[in-house]
Amino acid sequence: MLWPAVGLACFAGFVRGYCGFGFAMLLALGLMLFLPPIEAVPLALLLDLVTSVGLWRRAGRLADWPRLRRLLCGMVVATALGVGLMASLPTAPMRIAVALLALTGAVALLLRRESPVEAEEPAPARAGSGKKGSWSSVAAGGISGLCMTLASSGGPPLMLYLLHQRLHPKALRATAIMFFAASSTASLIGLTLAAELGRETLIRAAWLVAPALIGNILGQWAFEHSRPRSMRATVAPLLIVLSVWVLAREAGYG
């Protein structure tokens, strides 16, 4: 599985460097072609966290922090539930659930109508701004955090929520980067306490971290030097293809 996994890690890194999300979800779906979910998901989360470090400084300046804090409140509560479910579900149903979650989110992104956004550079959000809809932020963070822990598929729920807020693409991307850094950390802590993050996962991560970082740098460069493209044209089709592939294999057609 080494060389396919290396290529997959590099490609997933490029997608996340460009879009701000999608790394863990793409990598987990691809790795599940070789590994059970209980091994693929922690590995994807670990690499997602390590390879996002270089993005934190810039993302921290541009993120919508009032909204992000509410998202994180919901995420922390949901992560504990997700860790318990992750450790107890059998492999085959878990693999199908991961693929279905990713497929549902990708289709929702694909069908969503685009909204215009401000063209100018986003300014840092002021404290206390965006109080309207605070409970929806908490709920969105909880749903995304649960999907992240169970299936590394927290991207579509969060992005659907953020796109609905009509944020500037740079602010949206930065908020997603900071949320998934926190979500991956919380999930990994929970999985470690549940004894689901072992030595084999760390060895595999050591092999894949370099290609993932290379992809991340290339994606960041592409984002900075090109006009951001819609999630409908980038991440959604990739998730649909991978999800259908996993489901076909489970049905005996792959």
N, C-alpha and C positions, 0 to 999 in steps of 0.2 A: 504493500500500500504506500510505500515511501514516496515514489516519484509522483503518482497522481495526487497525493496529499500535499506535496510541496507546491505543485502547480495550483492546486485549489487554494492553498493558503495565500499565495501571491495574488491570485485573482480576487479573493475576498478582501484582502488588504487594499487593493486598488479601489474596489467599490466603496469601502468605508472611508478611505481617504478622500474620495470624491464627493460622496453623498452624506457622510457623517453617521451612517448606520448601515446595517446589512452584513457586517463581517461575521458576527457570531452565528447568525441565522444561515447564511450561505455555507459557512464552514461546517456547521453541525449537520445540515442536510446532506452535504457531500460526504462527510466522514461516516455517516450512518450507512453508506454503501459498503463500508468495511468494518465498522465497529457498532456495538449495541449503544443505544441512546445514553445509558448511564455512564459510558466512557466518552462518547462523542461530545455530549453537551458540556461537561466540565472542562474538557480540553478546549472547546471553542470559546468558552467564557474566559478561561485563563489567558489564552492568546489575545482575545479581544481587549482585555484589560492591559496587558503588557504593551501591546503595539499601539495603544491609544495615548500613551504617556506624552509623546511628542506633540499631540494635538491640544493638550489641556490648556496651555498658557494662552494661546490665541482664543480658544473657545471660551475660556473663563472671562475674557474681556467682552465678548459679544453675546453671551448667553442672556436670556431673559430670566434673571435670578428670582424675582418674586414668583413667577409661574413655576420655575424649576423647583423651588423649595416645596411647593405644594405637591408637585409630582412625586418628589422623593418621599414625602410623608406616606402617600399611598403605597409606594413601592416597598418600603421597609416592612409594612404589615403583611403585604401579599407574599413577600419572599419566604417568610417562615412557613406559610402554608405550602408553597411550591416545593420547598426542600422535603417536607414530609411526604408529599405525593410522589416526588421523583424517586425517593428511596424505596417506595413500596410497590410501584406499578411494574408489571412484567414487561419484557423487552418488546415483543411484537406489538401489543396495543400501544405502547409508548411511542414506538417508531411511527405508527399510523397517526397517532394524535399529533406528533410533531409536524408531520407532513401536512395534515389537514389544517392545523393552525396557520402554518406558513402560507398554504394555498389560499385560505380564506382571506388573510390579510393582504396578499398580493392582488387578488381579484378586486378587493375593496379599493385598493390604491389605483388599480387600472380603471375602474369604473367611475372614480371620483371626478367631478367636474373641476377644472382648473379655476383658480381665483387670481385676479391681478394683485400684485404686491407693490409696495413703495420701491422706487428705483434707487433712492439714495442709501448711503451706508447707514446701517442701523446704529442708533446710539444706545449706550447701556441703559437698561430699564431702571427707573427710580424705585426706591423702596416704597412699598405700599401701593404701587400701581397694579392694575389688573386684578382688583379684588373681586370683580364680578365673575361669577362662574368658578369660584374657588373650589367648590365641591366637585365640579366636573374635572378639575385638574387632579384632585386627589384620586378620583375614580379612575381616570386615565392612567395615572401612575401605578395604581394597584393592578389594573388589568395588564399593563405592559410588564410590570415586575413579575407577575405570576407567569406570564407567557415566557419571559426571559429565563426564569429558573427552570421551568418545565421543559422548554424546547429551544432556548436561545432565539425565540421568535417574538421578542418584545418590540421589534422595529415597526411593523405595520400598525398596531394599535396606537403607539405613541405618535407616529408620523401622521396618521389620520387626524388625531387630536390637534397636533401642531399646525397642520395645513389648514384646519378649520379656523385657527386663530389668525390666519393671514399674516404671518410673520415674514419679514424679509428673509430671503434664502440663507443669508449668512447667519442671521440670528437663529433661524430654525435649525440649521446644521450645528451651530455651536451648542444650543440647548440639548440637542439629541446626543452629542458627544459627551457632555458632562453627565447627562442622565444615565447613559449606558455604562460609563466608567463607575458610577456609584452602584448601579444595579448589578454589574458583574462582580464588584467587590462584595456586596452583600450576599449574592448567591454563592460565591466561592467560600465565604466564611461559613455559611450554613452547610454546604456540602462537605466541607472539611470536618465540621463538628459531627456530621452524620457518617463520617468515615467513607465518603464516596470520592475523595480526591486523593489518589494514591501515587506511589512512586512511578508507576508506568505512565500515568498521565503527565507527570513532570518531565520524564524522558522524551516522550513524544513532543511535548511543547518545546523542548530545547532544540529538536530537529526542525521544527516548523517556524520558530520565531523569526529567523533571518529572512526567509522568503516573504513572510507576512509583513515585516517592516519595509522591505523593498517595495512591495505592492502599495503599502500605505503611503510611502514617500512619493511614488509615481502618481497615486490618486490625488494627493494634496497638490502636487505640481499642476496636474490637469485642472483641478478646481480653480486654482489661482490664475491660470492662463487661458481660461475659456469661459464662455457664458454657461452658468449652471443649467443643466437640462432637467426636464421634468422627471419625477420618480416613476411616472407612468411609462416613460420610454427607456428607463435604465434598470432599476431594481426589480420592478414588478414582473416583467417577462422572465427574468432569470429565476426568480423564486417559483414561478408557475412551472417552469421546465423541471427544476430540481424536485419540487414536490410531487409532480406527476410521475417522475422517474422512480422516486422512493415508493410511492403507492403501487406502481406497476410491479416493482420487484416483490413487494409484499403479497401481491395477488398472484405471483408466479409467472409474470410475463417478462421479467428482466433477467 
